[in-house]
Structure formats: structure tokens, C-alpha cells
Amino acid sequence: MTADDLRHEIEQTRERLGETVDELAAKADVKARARARAAELSGLLTRSEAIQRRWPAAMIAAGVAIAALALARRRRQA
């Protein structure tokens, strides 16, 4: 192994070590992880609330569609 090969290998090892340190630092940053999780849960809650607000309208639309189908079926039978 030549000196250039060793330098190249050391450089690659340093890069991998730096990436590992960054990953560990991100895992150790409890506040940032908690904020990210809170934002994620807030987004889920917002979507859930939006669905709940639209639920009555969807039920009414389904009722109207069922009634229309029932009327159409009666007319065909008559």
C-alpha cells in the first residue's frame, strides 16, 4: 500500500466518522426531535380535524345519492 493509498483511506475514514458524528448528534438533540415530532403530530391533528368537519357533508351527500338511486330504481320498475 502506498502513501497516497493510505492518505485516501484516511480521508474516507474521516468522512465516514464525520457522518457518524453528525447522525449521533442529531439523535442526541432531544429538543429538536421533540419539536419535529410535535410538528408531525400537529399536522396529523389538523388533517383529522379537517376530515371531521367534512364528515357530515359526506354523509348528506351519500344519503342524497342513495335516495336518488332508490327513486331511479322505482321509476324503472313502474
VENLIN-V555903 format. One record per pair of residues at least 12 apart in sequence whose C-alpha atoms are under 7 Angstrom apart, sorted by the first residue. I is the first residue (numbers start at 1). J is the second residue. D is the distance in whole Angstrom. If there is no record, write none. Layout:
I;J;D
I;J;D
This chain:
none
